[in-house]
Amino acid sequence: MERAGALRGKRYRLIDTLRALALLNMLVFHFLYDVFVVYGGDFSWTLHPAVVAWERYICVSFLLIAGVSLYFSRHVLRRALIVNACGLLITLVTAVAIPGQIVIFGILNCIGCSMLLIGALRRRLVKLDPFAGAGVSLLLYAVLYGLPYRYLGFFGVPLLQLPEALYQFPPLCVLGLPAEGFFSSDYFPLLPWSLLIFCGFFLWQGVLRMGADRFFLRGVPVLDQIGKYTLWIYLAHQPVLMGVCFLLFGGA
């Protein structure tokens, strides 16, 4: 969710544009979620294959772009604390306003904690081969995709069932080991999701190594400006969408 920065005087406006497109995609998805699930009570909407694929695409694109943007981040600790604080604010607001849709360790907390990890490891990460780093990150993401669902495998294909003993300590939900009864309407544990952020970080290093960063200098007008303020738009969008739904449909 960080803004794309400047590297030696350059600003990669295409990254801002891609971030804005991911944000707008998310806004449309969340509006439909509010319409069908929060107001319509149709929880089966989230299980439709097209909706599942759409939601996964949004998540993957957002986190990859977040990883790319981390390459430019200055004052990583301060920004990580701000992003995590915003994530905790969303948890508090949803717990009070719509407890049935509470958000615990959502995408902002995933990004904020990943910023801390990458910030701490950055000097070592930049010494690694970027393509190997991206490939290993993506492979681990695929293998650990089912970790919150108590298995290891390859994306949605279970190959090894994990023991229940790993899922007995509630705070481990942060790592992707949620205890029985855990619920979050927006749940992005560090494993596997932080691996996509690492992948994006490595991919940008690969872009720089190939000298392909010049293709990212130009963005799409308006969108490249929207992309600079993704975090703040993200924080404001759900209250606005809920307000629109209230005007359209009345009380939930």
SERO-396966 format. One record per residue: residue in one letter; z, y, x negated of N, C-alpha, C in turn; residue number from 1. Coordinates in Angstrom, 1 decimal, always signed. Last residue first. Layout:
<recs>
- A,Z,Y,X,Z,Y,X,Z,Y,X,NUM
...
</recs>
This chain:
<recs>
- A,+7.7,-2.7,+29.5,+7.4,-4.1,+29.2,+8.2,-5.0,+30.1,252
- G,+6.6,+0.0,+31.6,+7.7,-0.7,+30.9,+7.3,-2.2,+30.7,251
- G,+3.1,+0.7,+31.6,+4.5,+0.9,+32.0,+5.4,+0.1,+31.2,250
- F,+0.5,+0.6,+30.7,+1.0,-0.6,+31.4,+2.4,-0.3,+32.0,249
- L,-0.2,+3.0,+29.4,-1.2,+2.2,+30.1,-0.6,+1.2,+31.1,248
- L,+2.1,+4.0,+28.3,+1.3,+4.9,+29.2,+0.4,+4.0,+30.0,247
- F,+2.7,+1.8,+26.7,+3.7,+2.2,+27.8,+2.9,+3.1,+28.8,246
- C,+0.6,+1.8,+24.9,+0.8,+0.7,+25.8,+1.7,+1.1,+27.0,245
- V,+1.2,+4.2,+23.6,+0.0,+4.1,+24.3,+0.1,+3.0,+25.3,244
- G,+3.6,+3.5,+22.4,+3.6,+4.6,+23.3,+2.4,+4.5,+24.2,243
- M,+2.8,+1.5,+20.7,+3.7,+1.1,+21.8,+3.7,+2.2,+22.8,242
- L,+1.3,+3.1,+19.0,+0.6,+2.0,+19.8,+1.5,+1.6,+20.9,241
- V,+3.3,+4.6,+17.8,+2.2,+5.3,+18.6,+1.5,+4.3,+19.5,240
- P,+5.0,+2.7,+16.6,+5.5,+3.5,+17.7,+4.4,+4.2,+18.5,239
- Q,+2.9,+1.7,+14.8,+3.4,+0.9,+15.8,+4.1,+1.7,+16.9,238
- H,+2.2,+3.8,+13.0,+1.2,+3.3,+13.9,+1.9,+2.5,+15.0,237
- A,+3.9,+4.8,+11.0,+3.8,+5.6,+12.3,+3.0,+4.8,+13.4,236
- L,+3.7,+3.2,+8.8,+5.0,+3.4,+9.4,+4.9,+4.0,+10.8,235
- Y,+0.9,+3.4,+8.3,+1.5,+2.1,+8.7,+2.8,+2.3,+9.4,234
- I,+0.8,+6.1,+7.5,+0.2,+5.7,+8.7,+0.7,+4.4,+9.2,233
- W,+2.3,+5.8,+5.1,+2.8,+6.6,+6.2,+2.1,+6.3,+7.5,232
- L,+0.6,+4.0,+3.6,+2.0,+3.7,+3.9,+2.5,+4.5,+5.1,231
- T,-1.9,+5.4,+3.4,-1.8,+4.1,+4.1,-0.3,+3.8,+4.5,230
- Y,-3.1,+7.6,+2.4,-1.8,+7.8,+3.2,-1.5,+6.5,+4.0,229
- K,-5.5,+7.2,+1.3,-4.5,+7.8,+0.4,-3.1,+7.8,+1.1,228
- G,-7.3,+6.4,+3.2,-6.7,+5.4,+2.4,-5.6,+5.9,+1.5,227
- I,-8.2,+8.8,+4.3,-7.2,+8.0,+5.1,-6.5,+7.0,+4.2,226
- Q,-10.1,+9.4,+2.3,-8.9,+10.2,+2.5,-7.8,+9.5,+3.2,225
- D,-12.0,+7.5,+2.6,-11.3,+7.5,+1.3,-10.1,+8.5,+1.3,224
- L,-12.8,+8.1,+5.2,-12.1,+6.8,+4.9,-11.3,+6.9,+3.6,223
- V,-14.0,+10.6,+4.5,-13.0,+10.5,+5.5,-12.1,+9.2,+5.3,222
- P,-16.7,+9.1,+2.8,-16.0,+10.3,+3.2,-15.1,+10.0,+4.4,221
- V,-16.3,+6.3,+0.8,-16.9,+6.7,+2.1,-16.1,+7.9,+2.5,220
- G,-16.5,+6.7,-2.8,-16.0,+6.1,-1.6,-16.8,+6.6,-0.4,219
- R,-17.2,+6.0,-6.2,-17.6,+6.7,-4.9,-17.1,+5.9,-3.7,218
- L,-16.2,+4.3,-8.1,-15.9,+5.7,-8.2,-16.2,+6.5,-6.9,217
- F,-16.8,+1.7,-8.4,-15.7,+2.0,-7.5,-15.4,+3.5,-7.4,216
- F,-18.6,+1.2,-10.3,-19.1,+1.0,-8.9,-18.0,+1.4,-7.9,215
- R,-17.2,+1.4,-12.6,-18.0,+2.6,-12.3,-18.5,+2.5,-10.8,214
- D,-16.1,-1.0,-13.2,-15.3,-0.1,-12.4,-16.1,+1.2,-12.0,213
- A,-17.3,-2.9,-14.7,-17.8,-2.7,-13.3,-17.0,-1.7,-12.5,212
- G,-16.6,-3.8,-17.2,-17.2,-2.4,-17.1,-17.7,-2.1,-15.7,211
- M,-15.3,-6.1,-17.4,-16.8,-6.2,-17.2,-17.4,-4.8,-17.2,210
- R,-12.7,-5.2,-17.5,-13.2,-5.9,-18.7,-14.8,-5.9,-18.6,209
- L,-12.4,-4.1,-14.9,-12.4,-3.2,-16.1,-13.0,-3.9,-17.3,208
- V,-12.4,-6.5,-13.5,-13.4,-5.5,-13.2,-13.5,-4.5,-14.4,207
- G,-10.1,-7.7,-14.6,-11.4,-8.3,-14.8,-12.5,-7.4,-14.5,206
- Q,-8.2,-6.0,-13.5,-8.3,-6.1,-15.0,-9.7,-6.7,-15.3,205
- W,-8.5,-6.7,-10.9,-8.9,-5.4,-11.3,-9.0,-5.3,-12.8,204
- L,-7.6,-9.3,-10.8,-9.0,-9.1,-10.5,-9.4,-7.7,-11.0,203
- F,-4.8,-9.0,-11.3,-5.7,-9.6,-12.3,-7.1,-9.3,-12.1,202
- F,-4.1,-7.8,-8.8,-3.8,-7.1,-10.1,-4.7,-7.7,-11.2,201
- G,-4.8,-9.8,-7.0,-5.5,-8.5,-7.0,-5.3,-7.8,-8.3,200
- C,-3.0,-11.8,-7.8,-4.4,-12.1,-7.9,-5.2,-10.8,-7.9,199
- F,-0.6,-10.6,-7.1,-0.8,-10.9,-8.5,-2.3,-11.1,-8.7,198
- I,-1.0,-10.7,-4.4,-0.9,-9.4,-5.0,-1.1,-9.5,-6.5,197
- L,-1.1,-13.4,-3.9,-2.3,-12.6,-3.7,-2.2,-11.3,-4.3,196
- L,+1.6,-14.0,-4.5,+0.5,-14.5,-5.4,-0.8,-13.8,-5.2,195
- S,+3.1,-13.1,-2.4,+3.1,-12.3,-3.6,+2.0,-12.7,-4.6,194
- W,+2.9,-15.3,-0.6,+2.1,-14.1,-0.4,+2.0,-13.2,-1.6,193
- P,+4.1,-17.8,-0.3,+3.1,-17.7,-1.3,+2.5,-16.3,-1.4,192
- L,+6.7,-16.2,-1.8,+5.9,-17.4,-1.9,+5.4,-17.8,-0.6,191
- L,+7.8,-14.0,-0.5,+7.2,-13.9,-1.8,+6.3,-15.0,-2.2,190
- P,+6.9,-13.9,+3.0,+7.8,-14.3,+1.9,+7.1,-14.2,+0.6,189
- F,+6.3,-12.2,+5.5,+5.5,-12.4,+4.3,+6.5,-12.7,+3.1,188
- Y,+6.2,-11.9,+8.9,+6.9,-12.6,+7.9,+6.0,-12.9,+6.7,187
- D,+6.7,-10.6,+11.8,+5.9,-10.2,+10.7,+6.5,-10.7,+9.4,186
- S,+8.6,-11.6,+13.4,+7.2,-11.4,+14.0,+6.2,-11.0,+12.9,185
- S,+10.7,-14.2,+12.5,+10.2,-12.8,+12.2,+8.8,-12.7,+12.7,184
- F,+13.4,-16.4,+12.6,+12.2,-15.9,+13.3,+12.0,-14.5,+12.7,183
- F,+15.1,-19.5,+11.9,+14.6,-18.2,+11.5,+13.4,-17.8,+12.2,182
- G,+15.7,-22.1,+12.7,+16.0,-21.0,+13.6,+15.6,-19.7,+13.2,181
- E,+16.5,-23.2,+9.4,+16.2,-23.6,+10.8,+16.6,-22.5,+11.7,180
- A,+15.5,-20.9,+6.8,+16.4,-21.9,+7.4,+16.0,-22.1,+8.9,179
- P,+12.7,-20.5,+4.7,+13.5,-20.1,+5.9,+14.3,-21.2,+6.5,178
- L,+11.6,-20.0,+2.0,+12.4,-21.1,+2.4,+13.3,-20.8,+3.6,177
- G,+10.5,-17.8,+0.8,+9.6,-18.7,+1.5,+10.3,-20.0,+1.9,176
- L,+12.2,-16.0,-0.4,+11.3,-16.8,-1.3,+10.3,-17.7,-0.6,175
- V,+13.5,-15.0,+1.8,+12.8,-14.1,+1.0,+11.8,-14.8,+0.1,174
- C,+15.0,-17.1,+2.7,+13.8,-16.8,+3.5,+12.9,-15.8,+2.7,173
- L,+17.3,-17.4,+1.4,+16.1,-17.9,+0.7,+14.9,-17.7,+1.5,172
- P,+19.4,-16.6,+3.1,+18.8,-15.6,+2.3,+17.5,-16.0,+1.5,171
- P,+20.0,-19.2,+4.4,+19.2,-18.2,+5.1,+18.6,-17.1,+4.1,170
- F,+19.8,-22.3,+3.2,+20.4,-21.1,+2.8,+19.6,-19.9,+3.3,169
- Q,+18.3,-24.6,+3.8,+19.6,-24.5,+4.4,+20.3,-23.2,+4.1,168
- Y,+16.0,-25.8,+2.7,+15.9,-24.8,+3.8,+17.2,-24.6,+4.5,167
- L,+16.2,-27.9,+1.0,+15.8,-26.6,+0.5,+15.8,-25.5,+1.5,166
- A,+16.9,-30.0,+2.6,+18.0,-29.4,+1.8,+17.5,-28.0,+1.2,165
- E,+14.6,-31.1,+3.6,+15.3,-30.1,+4.4,+16.4,-29.4,+3.7,164
- P,+12.0,-31.5,+1.2,+13.3,-31.9,+1.8,+13.9,-30.8,+2.5,163
- L,+8.5,-31.4,+2.1,+9.6,-30.9,+1.3,+10.9,-31.3,+2.0,162
- Q,+5.6,-33.4,+1.9,+6.7,-32.9,+2.7,+7.9,-32.6,+1.8,161
- L,+2.5,-33.0,+0.6,+3.9,-33.4,+0.2,+4.9,-32.7,+1.1,160
- L,+0.3,-32.2,+1.9,+0.2,-33.3,+1.0,+1.5,-33.8,+0.6,159
- P,-1.3,-30.5,+4.6,+0.0,-31.0,+4.0,-0.3,-32.2,+3.1,158
- V,-3.5,-28.0,+4.7,-3.5,-29.5,+4.6,-2.2,-29.9,+3.9,157
- G,-3.9,-25.3,+4.7,-3.3,-25.9,+5.9,-3.2,-27.4,+5.9,156
- F,-3.8,-25.0,+1.3,-3.8,-24.2,+2.5,-3.2,-24.9,+3.7,155
- F,-2.8,-27.9,+0.3,-3.9,-27.0,+0.0,-4.2,-26.3,+1.3,154
- G,+0.6,-28.4,-0.3,-0.7,-29.0,+0.0,-1.8,-28.1,-0.5,153
- L,+4.0,-28.8,+0.7,+3.1,-28.4,-0.3,+1.7,-29.1,+0.0,152
- Y,+6.2,-27.8,+3.5,+5.3,-28.8,+2.8,+4.5,-28.0,+1.7,151
- R,+7.6,-26.1,+5.2,+8.2,-27.3,+4.6,+7.3,-28.3,+4.0,150
- Y,+6.6,-23.7,+5.8,+6.5,-24.7,+6.8,+6.9,-26.1,+6.3,149
- P,+6.7,-22.1,+3.5,+7.5,-21.8,+4.6,+7.6,-22.8,+5.8,148
- L,+4.6,-23.7,+2.1,+6.0,-23.7,+1.7,+7.0,-23.2,+2.8,147
- G,+1.9,-23.7,+2.4,+2.7,-24.3,+3.5,+4.2,-24.3,+3.1,146
- Y,+0.9,-22.4,+0.1,+0.7,-21.8,+1.5,+1.6,-22.4,+2.5,145
- L,+1.0,-23.4,-2.4,+2.3,-23.0,-1.8,+2.1,-22.4,-0.4,144
- V,-1.7,-23.9,-2.9,-0.7,-25.0,-3.0,+0.6,-24.7,-2.2,143
- A,-2.8,-21.3,-2.7,-3.3,-22.4,-1.9,-2.3,-23.5,-1.8,142
- Y,-1.3,-19.9,-4.7,-1.3,-19.5,-3.3,-1.7,-20.6,-2.4,141
- L,-2.2,-21.3,-6.9,-0.8,-21.5,-6.5,-0.6,-21.0,-5.1,140
- L,-4.9,-20.4,-6.9,-4.6,-21.8,-6.8,-3.2,-22.0,-6.3,139
- L,-4.5,-17.7,-7.3,-5.1,-18.1,-6.1,-4.9,-19.6,-5.9,138
- S,-3.4,-17.7,-9.9,-2.7,-17.1,-8.8,-3.2,-17.6,-7.4,137
- V,-5.4,-18.8,-11.4,-4.2,-19.6,-11.2,-3.4,-19.0,-10.1,136
- G,-7.4,-16.8,-11.1,-7.6,-18.2,-10.6,-6.4,-19.0,-10.4,135
- A,-6.2,-14.6,-12.3,-6.6,-14.5,-10.9,-6.8,-15.9,-10.3,134
- G,-5.9,-15.6,-14.9,-4.7,-15.2,-14.1,-5.0,-15.1,-12.6,133
- A,-8.5,-16.0,-15.6,-7.6,-17.2,-15.6,-6.4,-16.8,-14.7,132
- F,-9.3,-13.4,-15.6,-10.0,-14.3,-14.7,-9.1,-15.6,-14.5,131
- P,-7.7,-12.1,-17.5,-7.6,-11.7,-16.1,-8.2,-12.7,-15.1,130
- D,-5.7,-13.5,-19.9,-7.1,-13.5,-19.5,-7.1,-13.2,-18.0,129
- L,-2.9,-11.4,-20.6,-3.5,-12.6,-20.2,-4.9,-12.5,-19.9,128
- K,-1.8,-8.9,-21.1,-2.3,-9.6,-22.2,-3.0,-11.0,-21.9,127
- V,-0.9,-8.0,-18.7,-2.1,-7.4,-19.2,-2.6,-8.1,-20.4,126
- L,+1.5,-9.5,-18.5,+0.4,-9.8,-17.6,-0.9,-9.2,-18.1,125
- R,+3.3,-8.2,-20.2,+2.8,-9.6,-20.5,+1.6,-10.0,-19.7,124
- R,+3.7,-5.8,-19.1,+3.2,-5.8,-20.5,+2.7,-7.2,-20.8,123
- R,+4.6,-6.5,-16.4,+3.3,-5.9,-16.7,+2.8,-6.1,-18.1,122
- L,+6.9,-7.5,-15.4,+6.1,-8.4,-16.2,+4.8,-7.8,-16.7,121
- A,+8.0,-5.4,-13.9,+8.8,-6.0,-15.0,+8.0,-6.9,-15.9,120
- G,+6.0,-4.9,-12.1,+6.4,-3.9,-13.0,+7.2,-4.4,-14.2,119
- I,+5.9,-7.3,-10.8,+4.7,-6.9,-11.6,+5.1,-5.8,-12.6,118
- L,+8.4,-7.1,-9.4,+8.0,-8.3,-10.3,+6.9,-7.9,-11.3,117
- L,+8.2,-4.7,-8.0,+9.2,-4.9,-9.0,+8.9,-6.0,-9.9,116
- M,+6.0,-5.4,-6.4,+5.9,-4.3,-7.3,+6.9,-4.4,-8.4,115
- S,+7.1,-7.4,-4.8,+6.1,-7.7,-5.8,+5.8,-6.6,-6.8,114
- C,+8.8,-5.8,-3.3,+9.4,-6.8,-4.2,+8.4,-7.2,-5.2,113
- G,+6.8,-4.4,-1.8,+7.8,-3.7,-2.6,+8.4,-4.6,-3.6,112
- I,+5.4,-6.4,-0.5,+4.7,-5.6,-1.5,+5.7,-4.9,-2.4,111
- C,+7.4,-7.5,+1.1,+6.7,-8.4,+0.2,+6.0,-7.5,-0.9,110
- N,+8.1,-5.3,+2.6,+9.1,-5.8,+1.7,+8.4,-6.8,+0.7,109
- L,+5.7,-5.0,+4.1,+6.2,-3.9,+3.2,+7.2,-4.4,+2.2,108
- I,+5.5,-7.3,+5.6,+4.5,-7.1,+4.5,+5.0,-6.0,+3.5,107
- G,+8.9,-8.3,+6.2,+7.5,-8.2,+6.5,+6.7,-7.8,+5.3,106
- F,+11.7,-9.3,+6.5,+10.9,-9.4,+5.3,+9.4,-9.5,+5.7,105
- I,+11.6,-9.4,+9.9,+12.4,-9.6,+8.8,+11.6,-10.0,+7.6,104
- V,+11.3,-7.8,+12.9,+10.5,-8.0,+11.6,+11.6,-8.2,+10.5,103
- I,+11.6,-8.8,+16.3,+12.2,-8.3,+15.0,+11.3,-8.7,+13.8,102
- Q,+10.9,-9.1,+18.9,+9.8,-9.0,+17.9,+10.4,-8.5,+16.6,101
- G,+13.2,-9.1,+20.3,+12.4,-10.3,+20.5,+11.2,-10.3,+19.5,100
- P,+14.2,-6.5,+19.9,+14.8,-7.6,+19.2,+14.0,-8.9,+19.3,99
- I,+13.1,-3.7,+19.9,+12.4,-4.9,+20.4,+12.9,-6.1,+19.7,98
- A,+15.1,-1.8,+18.9,+14.2,-1.5,+20.0,+13.5,-2.7,+20.7,97
- V,+16.7,-3.1,+17.0,+17.3,-2.3,+18.0,+16.4,-2.1,+19.2,96
- A,+14.9,-4.4,+15.3,+16.2,-5.1,+15.8,+16.8,-4.4,+16.9,95
- T,+13.1,-2.5,+14.8,+12.7,-3.6,+15.6,+13.9,-4.3,+16.1,94
- V,+14.7,-0.9,+13.1,+14.1,-0.3,+14.3,+13.7,-1.4,+15.3,93
- L,+15.3,-2.6,+10.9,+16.4,-2.0,+11.8,+15.8,-1.5,+13.1,92
- T,+12.7,-3.2,+9.9,+13.6,-4.3,+10.4,+14.7,-3.7,+11.3,91
- I,+11.9,-0.7,+9.2,+11.1,-1.4,+10.2,+12.0,-2.5,+10.8,90
- L,+13.7,-0.3,+7.1,+13.7,+0.6,+8.3,+13.0,+0.0,+9.4,89
- L,+12.8,-2.1,+5.3,+14.1,-2.3,+5.9,+14.3,-1.4,+7.1,88
- G,+10.3,-0.9,+4.6,+10.4,-2.3,+5.2,+11.7,-2.5,+5.9,87
- C,+11.3,+1.4,+3.4,+10.5,+1.5,+4.6,+10.4,+0.2,+5.3,86
- A,+12.5,+0.3,+1.2,+13.3,+1.0,+2.1,+12.6,+1.2,+3.5,85
- N,+10.3,-0.7,-0.2,+11.3,-1.7,+0.4,+12.2,-1.0,+1.4,84
- V,+9.0,+1.7,-0.8,+8.3,+0.7,+0.0,+9.3,-0.3,+0.6,83
- I,+11.0,+2.8,-2.5,+10.6,+3.5,-1.3,+9.9,+2.5,-0.3,82
- L,+11.2,+1.0,-4.5,+12.3,+1.2,-3.7,+12.0,+1.9,-2.4,81
- A,+8.6,+1.2,-5.6,+9.0,-0.1,-5.0,+10.2,+0.1,-4.1,80
- R,+8.7,+3.8,-6.5,+7.8,+3.5,-5.4,+8.2,+2.2,-4.8,79
- R,+10.6,+3.5,-8.6,+10.8,+4.5,-7.5,+9.9,+4.1,-6.3,78
- L,+9.3,+1.6,-10.2,+10.6,+1.4,-9.6,+10.8,+2.3,-8.4,77
- V,+6.9,+2.9,-11.0,+6.8,+1.7,-10.2,+8.2,+1.4,-9.5,76
- H,+5.7,+5.3,-12.1,+7.0,+5.3,-11.5,+7.2,+4.1,-10.5,75
- R,+2.3,+4.6,-11.1,+3.3,+5.2,-12.0,+4.6,+5.2,-11.3,74
- S,-0.2,+2.2,-10.6,+1.1,+2.8,-10.1,+1.9,+3.4,-11.3,73
- F,-2.6,+0.9,-11.0,-2.5,+2.4,-11.2,-1.2,+3.0,-11.0,72
- Y,-2.2,-1.7,-10.3,-2.6,-1.4,-11.7,-2.5,+0.1,-12.0,71
- L,-1.7,-1.6,-7.6,-0.5,-1.7,-8.5,-0.9,-1.4,-10.0,70
- S,-4.2,-1.9,-6.5,-3.6,-0.6,-6.6,-2.4,-0.5,-7.5,69
- V,-4.5,-4.7,-6.6,-5.4,-3.8,-7.3,-4.8,-2.4,-7.5,68
- G,-2.5,-5.4,-4.7,-2.4,-5.8,-6.1,-3.3,-5.0,-7.0,67
- A,-3.5,-4.2,-2.4,-2.2,-3.8,-2.9,-2.1,-4.2,-4.4,66
- I,-5.8,-5.8,-2.1,-5.9,-4.4,-2.4,-4.6,-3.8,-2.9,65
- L,-4.5,-8.2,-1.5,-5.4,-8.1,-2.7,-5.5,-6.7,-3.1,64
- L,-3.2,-7.5,+0.9,-2.4,-7.8,-0.3,-3.2,-7.8,-1.5,63
- F,-5.4,-7.0,+2.7,-4.4,-6.0,+2.4,-3.6,-6.2,+1.1,62
- S,-6.8,-9.4,+2.7,-7.4,-8.2,+2.2,-6.4,-7.1,+1.8,61
- V,-4.8,-11.1,+3.8,-5.3,-11.4,+2.5,-6.0,-10.1,+1.9,60
- C,-4.4,-9.9,+6.4,-3.3,-10.1,+5.4,-3.8,-10.2,+4.0,59
- I,-7.0,-10.1,+7.5,-6.3,-8.8,+7.4,-5.2,-8.9,+6.3,58
- Y,-7.3,-12.9,+7.5,-8.2,-12.1,+6.8,-7.6,-10.7,+6.5,57
- R,-5.3,-13.7,+9.3,-5.2,-14.1,+7.9,-6.1,-13.2,+7.0,56
- E,-6.3,-12.6,+11.7,-5.0,-12.2,+11.1,-4.8,-12.5,+9.7,55
- W,-8.7,-14.0,+12.0,-8.7,-12.6,+11.8,-7.4,-12.1,+11.2,54
- A,-7.7,-16.6,+12.3,-8.6,-16.3,+11.2,-8.6,-14.8,+10.9,53
- V,-6.2,-16.3,+14.7,-5.6,-16.7,+13.5,-6.4,-16.4,+12.2,52
- V,-8.3,-15.5,+16.4,-7.2,-14.6,+16.2,-6.5,-15.0,+14.9,51
- A,-9.8,-17.9,+16.4,-10.5,-16.6,+16.0,-9.4,-15.6,+15.6,50
- P,-8.0,-19.8,+17.5,-8.5,-19.9,+16.1,-9.1,-18.6,+15.6,49
- H,-5.1,-18.6,+19.1,-6.5,-18.8,+19.2,-7.1,-18.8,+17.8,48
- L,-2.4,-18.0,+18.9,-2.8,-19.3,+18.4,-4.3,-19.6,+18.5,47
- T,-1.9,-15.6,+20.0,-1.8,-15.6,+18.6,-2.3,-17.0,+18.0,46
- W,-2.1,-16.2,+22.7,-3.2,-15.4,+22.1,-3.1,-15.5,+20.6,45
- S,+0.2,-17.4,+23.6,-0.9,-18.3,+23.1,-2.1,-17.5,+22.5,44
- F,+1.8,-15.5,+24.5,+2.0,-15.9,+23.1,+0.9,-16.8,+22.6,43
- D,+1.7,-13.2,+26.6,+0.8,-14.3,+26.4,+0.8,-14.7,+24.9,42
- G,+2.9,-10.9,+27.5,+3.7,-12.1,+27.4,+2.9,-13.3,+27.1,41
- G,+1.8,-8.3,+27.6,+1.3,-9.4,+28.5,+2.1,-10.7,+28.5,40
- Y,+3.3,-6.9,+25.8,+3.3,-6.4,+27.2,+2.8,-7.5,+28.1,39
- V,+3.3,-8.5,+23.4,+4.5,-7.8,+23.8,+4.5,-7.4,+25.3,38
- V,+0.6,-9.8,+23.7,+1.9,-10.5,+23.5,+3.1,-9.8,+24.0,37
- F,-1.5,-8.1,+24.5,-1.5,-9.5,+24.9,-0.1,-10.1,+24.8,36
- V,-0.8,-5.5,+23.4,-1.3,-5.7,+24.8,-1.1,-7.1,+25.3,35
- D,+0.1,-6.0,+20.8,+1.0,-5.4,+21.8,+0.5,-5.6,+23.2,34
- Y,-2.3,-7.1,+19.8,-1.0,-7.9,+19.8,-0.1,-7.3,+20.8,33
- L,-4.0,-4.9,+20.0,-4.2,-6.1,+20.8,-3.0,-7.0,+20.9,32
- F,-2.7,-3.4,+18.0,-2.8,-2.9,+19.3,-3.1,-4.0,+20.3,31
- H,-2.9,-5.0,+15.7,-1.6,-4.8,+16.3,-1.7,-4.2,+17.7,30
- F,-5.8,-4.9,+15.4,-5.1,-6.2,+15.6,-3.7,-5.9,+16.3,29
- V,-6.1,-2.2,+14.9,-6.8,-2.8,+16.0,-6.1,-4.1,+16.4,28
- L,-4.6,-1.9,+12.5,-4.3,-1.2,+13.7,-4.9,-1.8,+14.9,27
- M,-6.1,-3.6,+10.7,-4.7,-4.0,+11.1,-4.3,-3.2,+12.4,26
- N,-8.4,-2.1,+10.5,-8.5,-3.5,+11.0,-7.1,-3.9,+11.5,25
- L,-7.3,+0.1,+9.2,-7.9,+0.3,+10.6,-8.0,-1.1,+11.3,24
- L,-6.5,-1.1,+6.8,-5.6,-0.5,+7.6,-6.1,-0.4,+9.1,23
- A,-9.0,-1.9,+5.7,-8.0,-2.9,+6.0,-6.9,-2.3,+6.9,22
- L,-10.1,+0.7,+5.4,-10.7,-0.3,+6.3,-9.8,-1.4,+6.7,21
- A,-8.4,+1.8,+3.5,-8.5,+2.4,+4.9,-9.1,+1.4,+5.8,20
- R,-9.0,+0.2,+1.3,-7.6,+0.2,+1.9,-7.6,+0.8,+3.3,19
- L,-11.6,+1.0,+0.9,-11.3,-0.4,+1.3,-9.9,-0.6,+1.9,18
- T,-11.1,+3.7,+0.1,-12.0,+3.3,+1.3,-11.7,+1.9,+1.8,17
- D,-9.6,+3.4,-2.2,-9.1,+4.1,-1.1,-9.8,+3.7,+0.2,16
- I,-11.6,+2.1,-3.7,-10.4,+1.4,-3.4,-9.7,+2.1,-2.2,15
- L,-13.5,+4.1,-3.9,-13.9,+3.0,-3.1,-12.6,+2.1,-2.8,14
- R,-12.4,+6.0,-5.7,-12.4,+6.3,-4.2,-12.8,+5.1,-3.4,13
- Y,-10.8,+6.1,-8.3,-11.7,+5.0,-7.7,-11.6,+5.1,-6.2,12
- R,-11.0,+8.7,-10.5,-10.4,+8.2,-9.3,-11.3,+7.3,-8.6,11
- K,-10.3,+9.4,-14.0,-11.2,+8.8,-12.9,-10.4,+8.5,-11.7,10
- G,-8.7,+10.2,-16.0,-9.4,+11.2,-15.2,-10.2,+10.7,-14.1,9
- R,-7.6,+7.6,-16.9,-8.3,+8.5,-17.8,-9.2,+9.5,-17.0,8
- L,-7.5,+6.8,-13.7,-7.4,+6.2,-15.0,-8.3,+7.0,-15.9,7
- A,-5.6,+7.5,-10.8,-6.7,+7.9,-11.7,-6.4,+7.2,-13.0,6
- G,-4.8,+5.2,-8.1,-4.6,+6.3,-9.0,-5.8,+6.6,-9.8,5
- A,-4.6,+4.4,-4.8,-5.3,+4.2,-6.0,-5.2,+5.4,-6.9,4
- R,-1.3,+4.2,-3.4,-2.6,+4.9,-3.5,-3.2,+4.5,-4.8,3
- E,+0.0,+1.1,-2.2,+0.1,+2.2,-3.0,-1.3,+2.9,-3.1,2
- M,+0.0,-1.2,-0.8,+0.0,+0.0,+0.0,+0.0,+1.3,-0.9,1
</recs>
